Every structure is written in C-alpha cells, then in structure tokens.
Amino acid sequence: MKTFDAIINRKSVRTYTGEPLSENELTQLLKTAYASPVSMGNYDDLTITVVTNSKWLKRLESNAQQTFHTDRAMLYGAPMLIIISTKLQGSSADNAAYSNAATIIENMNIEAVELGLGACHIWGVINALAQNQALMQEMKLPEGQTPVAGLVLGKSNEQYEARDIPMDRIATQRLD
Ligand SMILES: Cc1cc2nc3c(=O)[nH]c(=O)nc-3n(C[C@H](O)[C@H](O)[C@H](O)COP(=O)(O)O)c2cc1C
C-alpha cells in the first residue's frame, strides 16, 4: 500500500474481534515507533509500554470510567494498548515531549493500516492513568515519566476504504 493511501484510508477503529496480534505484527509496529523522529534525539526520555494482559486492560478502562463518571467502553475490547510515557518539565518545552509521543503513535497507526489491523488513538484512558499514581506504580511505569499518549490495536472486521477528505477541514493559511 502506498504511504499516501494508508494515511488517507486510516480511520479510528472502535470495534475489535479480540484476537491477539502476532509477534511479527508487534515487532513491525515497534520498528515504526523506533523509527519516529524524536526531538533532539532524546530517545531515553521515552518509554513504550505494550499492554496485552486482559486484567490490566480492564483495570485501565475501569480506572478511566471512574475518573470520567461513565460506563461507556473506552478501550473498545481491543487486545492491545500501547502507552507512550515521557519526561515532562511543566514548561513550554513539554510541547516537544507531547509531539514526540504523538508522532510515535501516528507512525504505528499508519503501520497498523498497512498490516490490516484496526487502531485508535486513546487519550481518555491515558489521562486517567496519569492522574492515578498508585496505578502507575503498580504497572511499574518508569519513575519520572508521565503517560501522555496511547493507541489501541487489534484485528477488526472493519475495512479501510478510500476516504473523501474535505479540503477545508482545517483552517489553512498561505503566505505566498
Ligand atoms: C490526540 C488524540 C486523542 C484521541 N483520543 C481518543 C480517545 O480517547 N478515544 C477515542 O475513541 N478516540 C480518540 N481519538 C480519535 C479521534 O476522535 C479521531 O481521530 C477523530 O474523531 C477523527 O476521526 P478519524 O480518526 O476516524 O479520522 C483521539 C485522537 C487523537 C489524535
């Protein structure tokens, strides 16, 4: 698949069969994560956590449901959640840290399309996790880093098809 088609056809997938990903698929996804551009090449400021244990997936979802006072599904029954944690400084420099995480997630999301896997960026569950120190410690997330971005992945019966992307979707300025 052409990169352009993978980007255009990508969509947030929120229905999963529950089947696990293969080790080869995970390796391929992680390779695209490791290939991501990272500000100043500070790879050591980042940690990738791959969650496939169904007990952890349920804990993370119910933690978010409690935080946001909802009973709606937030991980959609996906068999894998990938979490990106990074060092934050509480200053405008954090923009780069968030951008690093988003870039890594998007690389994996596009690769998921190429592999025919469903995927969806996840913020709610990650935000709720970042507010729960005890849960972060129990998960052994790296000290001094904060979970800031996530991606659920899995096999889905949904198909990727050519999408019609409106050319006025995002305000665009030109200084010719
Ligand atoms: C930073 C970020 C966080 C997101 N968080 C969630 C989320 O927590 N749950 C969810 O279902 N979708 C989440 N999404 C998916 C967006 O809702 C989705 O990308 C948007 O509605 C456009 O739809 P599309 O991805 O199908 O093109 C997130 C997307 C981004 C980029």
PDBQT file of the ligand as one rigid body, heavy atoms in Angstrom, charges set to zero:
ROOT
HETATM    1  C1  LIG A 201      -4.617  13.000  20.488  1.00  0.00    +0.000 C 
HETATM    2  C2  LIG A 201      -5.813  12.168  20.166  1.00  0.00    +0.000 A 
HETATM    3  C3  LIG A 201      -6.546  11.592  21.187  1.00  0.00    +0.000 A 
HETATM    4  C4  LIG A 201      -7.657  10.793  20.909  1.00  0.00    +0.000 A 
HETATM    5  N1  LIG A 201      -8.320  10.174  21.933  1.00  0.00    +0.000 NA
HETATM    6  C5  LIG A 201      -9.337   9.345  21.667  1.00  0.00    +0.000 A 
HETATM    7  C6  LIG A 201      -9.960   8.605  22.713  1.00  0.00    +0.000 A 
HETATM    8  O1  LIG A 201      -9.595   8.686  23.884  1.00  0.00    +0.000 OA
HETATM    9  N2  LIG A 201     -10.963   7.774  22.393  1.00  0.00    +0.000 N 
HETATM   10  C7  LIG A 201     -11.403   7.631  21.095  1.00  0.00    +0.000 A 
HETATM   11  O2  LIG A 201     -12.318   6.845  20.864  1.00  0.00    +0.000 OA
HETATM   12  N3  LIG A 201     -10.826   8.316  20.075  1.00  0.00    +0.000 NA
HETATM   13  C8  LIG A 201      -9.806   9.160  20.331  1.00  0.00    +0.000 A 
HETATM   14  N4  LIG A 201      -9.177   9.833  19.310  1.00  0.00    +0.000 N 
HETATM   15  C9  LIG A 201      -9.650   9.655  17.929  1.00  0.00    +0.000 C 
HETATM   16  C10 LIG A 201     -10.376  10.897  17.378  1.00  0.00    +0.000 C 
HETATM   17  O3  LIG A 201     -11.647  11.002  17.977  1.00  0.00    +0.000 OA
HETATM   18  C11 LIG A 201     -10.468  10.750  15.848  1.00  0.00    +0.000 C 
HETATM   19  O4  LIG A 201      -9.164  10.714  15.319  1.00  0.00    +0.000 OA
HETATM   20  C12 LIG A 201     -11.221  11.887  15.180  1.00  0.00    +0.000 C 
HETATM   21  O5  LIG A 201     -12.568  11.888  15.582  1.00  0.00    +0.000 OA
HETATM   22  C13 LIG A 201     -11.161  11.791  13.639  1.00  0.00    +0.000 C 
HETATM   23  O6  LIG A 201     -11.651  10.546  13.196  1.00  0.00    +0.000 OA
HETATM   24  P1  LIG A 201     -10.740   9.532  12.365  1.00  0.00    +0.000 P 
HETATM   25  O7  LIG A 201      -9.569   9.158  13.223  1.00  0.00    +0.000 OA
HETATM   26  O8  LIG A 201     -11.621   8.348  12.086  1.00  0.00    +0.000 OA
HETATM   27  O9  LIG A 201     -10.283  10.221  11.108  1.00  0.00    +0.000 OA
HETATM   28  C14 LIG A 201      -8.071  10.622  19.561  1.00  0.00    +0.000 A 
HETATM   29  C15 LIG A 201      -7.316  11.197  18.529  1.00  0.00    +0.000 A 
HETATM   30  C16 LIG A 201      -6.193  11.936  18.824  1.00  0.00    +0.000 A 
HETATM   31  C17 LIG A 201      -5.350  12.485  17.700  1.00  0.00    +0.000 C 
ENDROOT
TORSDOF 0
